[in-house]
Amino acid sequence: MVGWLGIAYPWVKAAHLVFVIFWMAGLFMLPRYLVYHQEDGLDGPQAARWIEREAKLRTIILGPSIVIVWLLGLALAAHVGLFSGIPGLGWLHVKLALVVMLSGFHGWAVGYSKALARGVTRLSGRSLRLLNEIPGVTVSVVAILAIVQPF
């Protein structure tokens, strides 16, 4: 299956990158929204506005982006031989592991958003602020792995 995308490869790669940017924008915004939502309180007109904002972000940006990122990413991985046992793709294995973890973070953030909408808080504002850094650090390492391909 190596090279199966043919001349479409750079276009698929470009589309993958565009949707990674959309996904990361959403993952940078949602945790920050969670901090503001929780600090504004869980009832009243501001809470209703945060619930609406978070729902739109989840529905319009985050949900579609993660699906497209995964589909295109798996197509690119197949193109370079990940599923054919091609050697020298250690960087891609680590990148995929990080993307799996980032996808888990995405799921956690969506779940926490829905919990806040129900009036449930589990974390302090400080903890939410620290968790807000996960996407930025992770995507930095992923970008280095994808560009440098160190191993």
C-alpha positions as CSV (number, residue, x, y, z in Angstrom):
1,M,0.0,0.0,0.0
2,V,3.1,2.2,0.0
3,G,2.7,5.2,-2.2
4,W,-1.0,4.5,-3.0
5,L,-1.9,8.2,-2.9
6,G,0.3,9.0,-5.9
7,I,0.2,12.6,-7.0
8,A,-2.6,13.3,-4.5
9,Y,-0.1,12.9,-1.6
10,P,0.9,16.6,-1.3
11,W,-2.8,17.7,-1.5
12,V,-3.8,15.2,1.2
13,K,-0.9,16.3,3.3
14,A,-1.9,20.0,2.9
15,A,-5.5,19.2,3.8
16,H,-4.3,17.2,6.9
17,L,-2.3,20.2,8.0
18,V,-5.2,22.6,7.5
19,F,-7.5,20.5,9.6
20,V,-4.8,20.0,12.3
21,I,-4.7,23.8,12.5
22,F,-8.5,23.9,13.0
23,W,-8.4,21.1,15.6
24,M,-5.6,22.8,17.5
25,A,-7.4,26.2,17.4
26,G,-10.4,24.4,19.0
27,L,-8.2,22.6,21.5
28,F,-6.5,25.9,22.5
29,M,-9.9,27.6,22.9
30,L,-12.0,25.0,24.7
31,P,-9.8,24.6,27.8
32,R,-9.7,28.4,28.1
33,Y,-13.5,28.6,27.8
34,L,-13.7,26.0,30.6
35,V,-11.6,28.2,32.9
36,Y,-13.8,31.3,32.1
37,H,-17.0,29.3,32.3
38,Q,-16.1,27.8,35.7
39,E,-14.9,31.2,37.1
40,D,-18.1,33.0,35.9
41,G,-20.2,30.6,37.8
42,L,-22.4,27.7,36.8
43,D,-25.8,29.5,36.7
44,G,-27.1,32.7,35.4
45,P,-27.0,34.4,32.0
46,Q,-23.2,34.2,31.6
47,A,-23.2,30.4,32.2
48,A,-25.8,30.0,29.5
49,R,-23.6,31.9,27.1
50,W,-20.6,29.8,27.9
51,I,-22.6,26.6,27.4
52,E,-23.7,27.9,24.0
53,R,-20.2,28.9,23.0
54,E,-18.7,25.6,24.1
55,A,-21.4,23.6,22.3
56,K,-20.8,25.6,19.0
57,L,-17.0,25.1,19.3
58,R,-17.5,21.3,19.9
59,T,-20.0,21.0,17.0
60,I,-18.6,23.3,14.4
61,I,-14.8,23.1,14.9
62,L,-13.6,20.3,17.2
63,G,-15.8,17.4,16.1
64,P,-15.4,17.7,12.3
65,S,-11.7,18.6,12.6
66,I,-10.7,15.6,14.7
67,V,-12.5,13.2,12.3
68,I,-10.9,14.7,9.2
69,V,-7.4,14.8,10.9
70,W,-7.6,11.1,11.7
71,L,-8.9,10.0,8.3
72,L,-6.3,12.0,6.4
73,G,-3.5,11.2,8.9
74,L,-4.2,7.4,8.6
75,A,-4.2,7.8,4.8
76,L,-0.8,9.5,4.9
77,A,0.5,6.9,7.3
78,A,-0.6,4.1,4.9
79,H,1.0,6.0,2.0
80,V,4.5,6.1,3.7
81,G,4.2,2.4,4.7
82,L,3.2,2.4,8.4
83,F,0.9,-0.6,7.9
84,S,3.3,-2.4,5.5
85,G,6.2,-2.7,8.0
86,I,8.5,-0.2,6.3
87,P,11.5,0.4,8.6
88,G,12.6,3.9,9.8
89,L,9.2,5.1,11.0
90,G,9.8,5.2,14.7
91,W,9.0,8.9,14.7
92,L,5.6,8.2,13.2
93,H,4.8,5.6,15.9
94,V,5.6,8.2,18.6
95,K,3.7,10.9,16.7
96,L,0.6,8.6,16.5
97,A,0.9,7.8,20.2
98,L,0.9,11.5,21.0
99,V,-2.0,12.1,18.7
100,V,-3.9,9.3,20.5
101,M,-3.2,11.0,23.8
102,L,-4.2,14.4,22.4
103,S,-7.4,12.8,21.2
104,G,-8.0,11.5,24.7
105,F,-7.5,15.1,26.0
106,H,-10.0,16.3,23.4
107,G,-12.5,13.7,24.8
108,W,-11.8,14.8,28.3
109,A,-12.3,18.5,27.5
110,V,-15.6,17.8,25.7
111,G,-16.7,15.7,28.7
112,Y,-15.7,18.5,31.2
113,S,-17.6,21.0,29.1
114,K,-20.7,18.9,29.2
115,A,-20.2,18.4,33.0
116,L,-20.0,22.2,33.5
117,A,-23.2,22.6,31.5
118,R,-24.8,20.3,34.1
119,G,-23.4,22.3,36.9
120,V,-20.6,19.8,37.9
121,T,-17.1,21.0,38.6
122,R,-14.3,18.6,39.4
123,L,-11.2,20.7,39.1
124,S,-9.9,24.0,40.4
125,G,-9.2,27.0,38.1
126,R,-5.5,26.4,38.6
127,S,-5.8,22.8,37.5
128,L,-7.8,23.9,34.4
129,R,-5.1,26.5,33.6
130,L,-2.4,23.8,33.8
131,L,-4.3,21.4,31.6
132,N,-4.7,24.2,29.1
133,E,-1.0,23.8,28.2
134,I,-1.3,20.2,27.1
135,P,-2.3,20.8,23.5
136,G,0.4,23.4,22.9
137,V,3.2,21.3,24.3
138,T,2.0,18.1,22.6
139,V,1.5,19.7,19.1
140,S,5.0,21.2,19.4
141,V,6.5,17.8,19.9
142,V,4.3,16.3,17.1
143,A,5.4,19.1,14.7
144,I,9.1,18.4,15.5
145,L,8.6,14.7,14.9
146,A,6.8,15.2,11.6
147,I,9.3,17.6,10.2
148,V,12.6,16.4,11.6
149,Q,11.8,12.6,11.6
150,P,14.6,12.0,14.1
151,F,14.3,8.2,14.2
